[in-house]
Amino acid sequence: MIEITTFRLTTATDEDAFRAADKRLQSDFAYRQAGLLRRTTARNDQGDWIVIDLWRTAGDADASGARRIDEPVATRFMSFVDATTVHTERYDTFGLSVSPTRASLLDEHQGDAFGIVDGSQRRTTGNVEGFSHDLTTELHRQRQ
């Protein structure tokens, strides 16, 4: 399941401070959630932001959302976001599945980062910034 959230930052937001808050949310909260396979944040030239989360199931995303409400790093992240501009959509994936081996590794090593790089698995313990998973490569690999 793919979850896409778009938003704009508040006018008073320091973008560097927001990026630091996003990085901390990703490392201290997001990648510790069961079922989160990939998270990417990006910005366009008009100042619109997007967060794309790839979840194993909608239930995993729902559970994470419930935990996020009381999470200090999530509160910090949202303090930079103009709440009136937040829009979230979910999409079912077709033909994309998580192998049982990859799923068990994700469950076993919450907080560690796993990625597919050139078709091989790589583990980067405790360094989510080093997580390099190319969704396009994953989709292509699974459709072959």
Sequence and secondary structure as in RCSB ss.txt:
>XXXX:A:sequence
MIEITTFRLTTATDEDAFRAADKRLQSDFAYRQAGLLRRTTARNDQGDWIVIDLWRTAGDADASGARRIDEPVAT
RFMSFVDATTVHTERYDTFGLSVSPTRASLLDEHQGDAFGIVDGSQRRTTGNVEGFSHDLTTELHRQRQ
>XXXX:A:secstr
 EEEEEEEB TT  HHHHHHHHHHHHHHTGGGSTTEEEEEEEE TTSEEEEEEEES HHHHHHHHHHHTT HHHH
HHHTTB GGG EEEEE  SS    HHHHHHHHHTTTSEEEEETTEEEEETT GGG    HHHHHHHHH 
